[in-house]
Amino acid sequence: MLYKYCAERAIPHERLGKLIVATGVAETAKLDMLLKSAKDNGVDDLQMMEGSQAMEMEPELRCLKALLSPSTGIVDSHSFMLSLLADAENLGATTSYNTAVLSGRVGDEGLELHISESKELENHSIGSPVLPQIVLLPKLLINAAGLSAIPLAKRLDGLDQAFVPPAYYARGCYFTLSQTKSPFSHLIYPLPEDGGIGVHVTLDLNGLVKFGPDVEWLDGKMDDMSCFLNRFDYSVNPTRCSGFYSVIRKYFPNLKDGSLEPGYSGIRPKLSGPGQRPSDFVIQGEEVHGIPGLVNLFGIESPGLTSSLAIAEHIVSRSTARGRRQGAAHRS
Ligand SMILES: Cc1cc2nc3c(=O)[nH]c(=O)nc-3n(C[C@H](O)[C@H](O)[C@H](O)COP(=O)(O)OP(=O)(O)OC[C@H]3O[C@@H](n4cnc5c(N)ncnc54)[C@H](O)[C@@H]3O)c2cc1C
């Protein structure tokens, strides 16, 4: 869906292909498991290859075996988001920036949303209530608040809290390669690690090479308003790069000392904590929690951007089916 959309809207993208590599004997069985899992999920274009074949494709790579995903690619995410915004506005959407949903309520008349300008939140003291400036009565509320989706769902009065999972946050840092010429033409991924998909090689459309993201669990509790204001710490600690060298050299032994520079970081909204089995996206509608018109999206971490159009289609198809059922009920 994403490739088709990008082609139609002239959004810069490239189908580079990805190699997922096993560098130790114990890892080769995990590659087989990944291949099986991909097939079970309808991904049928992966190709298992011997290390020699993969190293012929990528002379700087060292591995025993590899899985090639030919359909993996990169996209200019900012152009993609601007295009989605333009589409939404052309269809009549209004965007309200610097505005926060503070809480909500499931009343007799349906959903009620309490909203305020973000600047009203800035000087609040923890625990004190923030008064809403606007109350909206939406027919459909899609809680896609990313890192704030769980704290916001906790503030929806009338939603059974048994349906709201615990929130975990994990920062992921990227380091960029200082050399200008990329050593690789494909994306190179090690096997997934606890909490992440492994420190991999990613290339952007300008040819910049980045390694990341690592996994740094954030244990400090964040109050809801700070979360809504996105006051997470996005700084990249340069000392973390020492851990990067050893991990990257397993598949890229020629990585030179001093060649990594701090890049940027992102924070993942996770549904599983350290050492727990990774969890999938959670999309909860009325059929789960019983509240008409409410859709909660929890744990939309990577590959949430890649999946965004499919997630949207999934939600729209459910909402329109519900609308049709209601229409039929009105008519009968
Ligand atoms: C390090 C890292 C690497 C990643 N790499 C990839 C990748 O390679 N491929 C991929 O597909 N995905 C990747 N992702 C995941 C991808 O970025 C996310 O899945 C995607 O951004 C989720 O989109 P979203 O709209 O659900 O949430 P977000 O993009 O987080 O948007 C949520 C929005 O809600 C707003 N908001 C929050 N609270 C409130 C409130 N109370 N009221 C009003 N608005 C509010 C926020 O300001 C924000 O604008 C990566 C993520 C990270 C952190």
Ligand as a Chemical Component Dictionary entry (heavy atoms), coordinates in Angstrom:
data_LIG
# 
_chem_comp.id                   LIG 
_chem_comp.type                 NON-POLYMER 
_chem_comp.pdbx_formal_charge   0 
_chem_comp.three_letter_code    LIG 
# 
loop_
_chem_comp_atom.comp_id 
_chem_comp_atom.atom_id 
_chem_comp_atom.alt_atom_id 
_chem_comp_atom.type_symbol 
_chem_comp_atom.charge 
_chem_comp_atom.model_Cartn_x 
_chem_comp_atom.model_Cartn_y 
_chem_comp_atom.model_Cartn_z 
_chem_comp_atom.pdbx_ordinal 
LIG C1  C1  C 0 13.600 4.905  17.098 1  
LIG C2  C2  C 0 12.404 4.602  16.240 2  
LIG C3  C3  C 0 12.572 4.033  14.963 3  
LIG C4  C4  C 0 11.468 3.731  14.173 4  
LIG N1  N1  N 0 11.655 3.176  12.931 5  
LIG C5  C5  C 0 10.581 2.855  12.170 6  
LIG C6  C6  C 0 10.748 2.249  10.890 7  
LIG O1  O1  O 0 11.849 2.031  10.397 8  
LIG N2  N2  N 0 9.630  1.910  10.197 9  
LIG C7  C7  C 0 8.378  2.124  10.688 10 
LIG O2  O2  O 0 7.416  1.768  10.017 11 
LIG N3  N3  N 0 8.200  2.700  11.894 12 
LIG C8  C8  C 0 9.263  3.070  12.645 13 
LIG N4  N4  N 0 9.091  3.630  13.892 14 
LIG C9  C9  C 0 7.728  3.711  14.433 15 
LIG C10 C10 C 0 6.924  4.883  13.938 16 
LIG O3  O3  O 0 7.644  6.083  14.116 17 
LIG C11 C11 C 0 5.625  4.908  14.765 18 
LIG O4  O4  O 0 4.994  3.644  14.682 19 
LIG C12 C12 C 0 4.644  5.962  14.280 20 
LIG O5  O5  O 0 5.195  7.259  14.351 21 
LIG C13 C13 C 0 3.379  5.913  15.149 22 
LIG O6  O6  O 0 2.491  6.864  14.658 23 
LIG P1  P1  P 0 1.280  7.349  15.539 24 
LIG O7  O7  O 0 0.529  8.318  14.678 25 
LIG O8  O8  O 0 0.559  6.168  16.111 26 
LIG O9  O9  O 0 1.924  8.083  16.800 27 
LIG P2  P2  P 0 2.844  9.393  16.833 28 
LIG O10 O10 O 0 3.623  9.533  15.568 29 
LIG O11 O11 O 0 3.600  9.298  18.122 30 
LIG O12 O12 O 0 1.805  10.588 16.905 31 
LIG C14 C14 C 0 1.020  10.804 18.069 32 
LIG C15 C15 C 0 0.545  12.242 18.040 33 
LIG O13 O13 O 0 -0.373 12.451 19.102 34 
LIG C16 C16 C 0 -0.074 13.702 19.711 35 
LIG N5  N5  N 0 -0.582 13.676 21.105 36 
LIG C17 C17 C 0 -0.047 13.031 22.168 37 
LIG N6  N6  N 0 -0.786 13.249 23.273 38 
LIG C18 C18 C 0 -1.817 14.031 22.896 39 
LIG C19 C19 C 0 -2.935 14.597 23.599 40 
LIG N7  N7  N 0 -3.166 14.371 24.904 41 
LIG N8  N8  N 0 -3.797 15.398 22.904 42 
LIG C20 C20 C 0 -3.596 15.632 21.577 43 
LIG N9  N9  N 0 -2.566 15.117 20.853 44 
LIG C21 C21 C 0 -1.689 14.322 21.519 45 
LIG C22 C22 C 0 1.430  13.818 19.623 46 
LIG O14 O14 O 0 1.814  15.176 19.735 47 
LIG C23 C23 C 0 1.694  13.244 18.232 48 
LIG O15 O15 O 0 1.590  14.245 17.250 49 
LIG C24 C24 C 0 10.172 3.980  14.676 50 
LIG C25 C25 C 0 10.009 4.569  15.934 51 
LIG C26 C26 C 0 11.115 4.883  16.719 52 
LIG C27 C27 C 0 10.906 5.516  18.070 53 
# 
loop_
_chem_comp_bond.comp_id 
_chem_comp_bond.atom_id_1 
_chem_comp_bond.atom_id_2 
_chem_comp_bond.value_order 
_chem_comp_bond.pdbx_ordinal 
LIG C1  C2  SING 1  
LIG C2  C3  SING 2  
LIG C2  C26 DOUB 3  
LIG C3  C4  DOUB 4  
LIG C4  N1  SING 5  
LIG C4  C24 SING 6  
LIG N1  C5  DOUB 7  
LIG C5  C6  SING 8  
LIG C5  C8  SING 9  
LIG C6  O1  DOUB 10 
LIG C6  N2  SING 11 
LIG N2  C7  SING 12 
LIG C7  O2  DOUB 13 
LIG C7  N3  SING 14 
LIG N3  C8  DOUB 15 
LIG C8  N4  SING 16 
LIG N4  C9  SING 17 
LIG N4  C24 SING 18 
LIG C9  C10 SING 19 
LIG C10 O3  SING 20 
LIG C10 C11 SING 21 
LIG C11 O4  SING 22 
LIG C11 C12 SING 23 
LIG C12 O5  SING 24 
LIG C12 C13 SING 25 
LIG C13 O6  SING 26 
LIG O6  P1  SING 27 
LIG P1  O7  DOUB 28 
LIG P1  O8  SING 29 
LIG P1  O9  SING 30 
LIG O9  P2  SING 31 
LIG P2  O10 DOUB 32 
LIG P2  O11 SING 33 
LIG P2  O12 SING 34 
LIG O12 C14 SING 35 
LIG C14 C15 SING 36 
LIG C15 O13 SING 37 
LIG C15 C23 SING 38 
LIG O13 C16 SING 39 
LIG C16 N5  SING 40 
LIG C16 C22 SING 41 
LIG N5  C17 SING 42 
LIG N5  C21 SING 43 
LIG C17 N6  DOUB 44 
LIG N6  C18 SING 45 
LIG C18 C19 SING 46 
LIG C18 C21 DOUB 47 
LIG C19 N7  SING 48 
LIG C19 N8  DOUB 49 
LIG N8  C20 SING 50 
LIG C20 N9  DOUB 51 
LIG N9  C21 SING 52 
LIG C22 O14 SING 53 
LIG C22 C23 SING 54 
LIG C23 O15 SING 55 
LIG C24 C25 DOUB 56 
LIG C25 C26 SING 57 
LIG C26 C27 SING 58 
# 
